[in-house]
Amino acid sequence: MKNKNLHKQALFFTIINYVGTVIGIISALFIYPLDFAFSGTIRFIDNIAQLLFPIMVFGVSHALIKFYPSLDDKNRKQLFNYGVLSISIISLVVLVGIFVFDSFFDYKHINYVYFAFPIAVALAFIELFRKQAQELQKLAVPTFFEKIIPKITLPVVFLLLLNFYIVEYQAIMIYTLCYITVFLLVGIYIFKYFKPKFNYNFQPLFEQVSKKEYVNYSFFAFASSLGSLLAFRIDGLFIFNLISEEANGIYNNGATLAATLQIPAVGLFALYAPLISEYITSKNFKELNLKYKETARLLFFIGALLYSCIYLGVNDLFSLLPTYDALKETIPVINVLGFSVLINMATGFNTEIISYSKYYKFNMVTILLLVFINVGLNLYFIYYTNLGIVGVAYASLIAMIIFNCSKLIFIYKKFKLLPFDRAFLKLGLLFLVSGILVYLLPTTNSNLLNLSYKVGLSLVLNIVVVYKLRLVFQVNVWVDKALRFIKLK
């Protein structure tokens, strides 16, 4: 029953994320290219907020997942309450830090940092509420609020700005308020099902859980989260400050389109996190190994299927759009970052396995290494090559490869687990061969015809072969259901 509910929530989670993604794609194709400079400014504010909110959370959301299974009902509520209090206090400290920074340094974009602060506070509480929703297996509605409202607000604000109904300051203010609205809606929904009865006497909690262990785990989870964002979001900061606002808009537009690949991974990672924690706590490594391999194959199949479609059809698709002249600059970024996302999907939930084990400190080691590597690579590609934003994309790709390989090696050494098996290798070979064959097929003078026949052929060929060879169990389940629905089986 628990697994059935997990798959149901995963389905809802994925649908909601794809609805948000469709809105984001439409905006990225038709609206954001109209003003890449403003788009770059918004993405810069978003990047600052994304870097501030892990400081505010300080690992308490990960700690909630980690310690939740071992607590009684009363202390589970206290665990949540402790997270709320911690985020509130640290947010005030961060605000004071911003004021101090503003007093001593003449940073020309400090006004954007002030806009980012309330967004970061909202994101911090949303993160804690989402983790509680995972434990309640009520993740679909909070995901709807979090993924849909900002995706609708930003293009609306964009159009209002482009048509001179509002100025940039007002546009950014509306965008900020939308995150505060999401925070309030998610909070109202969670408290409908979860009654924490705010009580700030935490002595009983830390009698059941070692406070030293809690603080240590929270600190390393915080360092890992912040380091991960520094490693993979720092590109937006470099582009905005060292190249231009417009370049940042172009890069992030490409990143938005490439990120569509990872929606299934985000859903499965979020919903399987409590299960992974439970397997590790109970030392059920046999079941963990099965889920590790099964999930990696499924995610690689979905990611490779979508990436092959993007790689084969993106230029023809953009050629059909009125914004082609602006969009064509994003194609190399999409190809490089899309491959980076595919690598992350192919390695399964290695980050989660380490995070919820006694080796969670290793995350910090790899992340710190990656921060230095990514910063160095960004500076190298910006200052010593002519690749521009494509060079920044290559920096992210190299960082992602190093990041995942280091974790794969560590997990194998400590747990003797790998996400790869023979079926996975066959999948990789299939997509490589089919991709090359379809790419080498002759093209016509019609972009629509090229798009239709190459992408369509790639989809049909890969799905049929995977189904016939039974390489991914869930694919056979889905295809059999589809065949029964149309009464062919």
C-alpha positions, 0 to 999 in steps of 0.5 A: 500500500505504501509503495502504491501511494508512493507511485500515485504521488510520484505520478501526480508530482510528475504531472504537476511538474510537467504542467509547470514545465510546459508553461516554462517552455512556452514562456522560454520559447515565445516570451523571454527571448523578447527581453533577455536582459530583464530575464537575466536580471530575474535569474540573477535574483533567483540565483541569489535567493537559491544561495541564501535559502540553504543558509536559512534552512541550515540542514533542518529539512534534511534532518527532519527526513533523517530522524523522523522514522526513529521518533514518536509522534510527539517528538516528530512534531517537535522536530518540525517545530525546531526547524521552524524556529531555526529558520526564523532565527537564521533568516534574521541573522542573514538579513543583518549580514546583508545590511552589514555587507551593504554598509562596507561594500559598494556593490552595484547590484545590492538592490537585487540582493534585497529583493532576493532575501524575502524570496529566500525566506519563503523558499526556506519555509517551503523546503521545510514544509515540503519535507513534512509533506513527503512524510505525510505523502501529501506532496502533490498539492504543495508541488502544484503551488510551488511549481505553477504559481511562479511559472504563471506569474513571471510571464505575466509580469514580463508581458506587463513590463514589455507593454509598459503597464509596469516598470522593472521595479514593480515587476520584480516586486510582483515576482517577489510577492508570488513566492510569499504567496506560495509560502502561505498557501503551502503552509495552510495546506500542510497545517490542515493535515499536520498539527504541530501544536507549537511548543518550544520545549525541545528537551524531550526531543533531544532526549530521544535524539542526540543533539550533537548528532542532530547539529552535526548532521544538519551542519553537513547537510547544510554544507552539502546543499549550499556547496551543491548550489555553489557548484551548479548555480554559480554560473548565473552569478559569473555570467551576470557579473562578468559577461552581461545581463543579456548573456545571463538571460540567454544562458538561463533560457537554455538551462530552463529548456534543458532542465525539462529532462530532470522532472521525473528524477526530481519527483522520484528523488523527493518521494523515495527519500523517506524510503531510502532513509528507512532502508538504510536505518534498517540495513535493508541493502538488498531492497535498496540495491534493487530500487537503486538499479531499477530507478537508474534504468527508468530515469536513464531511459526517460532522460535519454529518450527526451535528450535524443528528441531535443538533440535531433529536433531542437534546431528544426523546432526553433526554425519554425518559431518567430523568435528563432533569431534569439533562440538559436543562441541557446541551442549549444547551451541546451545540448551541453546542459541537457547531457549534464542532466542526463548524466545526473539522472543516469546515476540514480539517487546516489546523493540521497544514499550518502545523505541518509547514511552514516557517511553523510559527511562525504557529501561535504568533501565532494561538494567543496572540491566541486565548488573550487573546480567549477569556479576555476573552470568558469573563470578559465572558460570566461577569461581564456577562451572565446566560448562565452556562455557555452564555455560556462555550460561545459564547466557545469558539465565537467563538474557534474561528471566529477560530482557523480563519479566521485559519489558512485565510487564512494558508494561502491566502496562502502556499500558495494552498490552500483546503479548499473547492470547489463540492462543499463549498458544495453540501454546506453548502447541502444540510444548511442547507436539509434541516435547516430543512425537517425542523425545521419539520415538525410534532411529535407528542405522542410523543418517541420518534416525533418522535426517530425520524421527524425524525432518520431523515428527516434521515439518509436525505435527506442521504445519498441526495442526497449519493450521487446528486450524488456530492459526497463520493467516500468516501460513494459507495464506502461506499454502493455497498459496502452496496448490494452487500452487500444485493444491491441493486446 
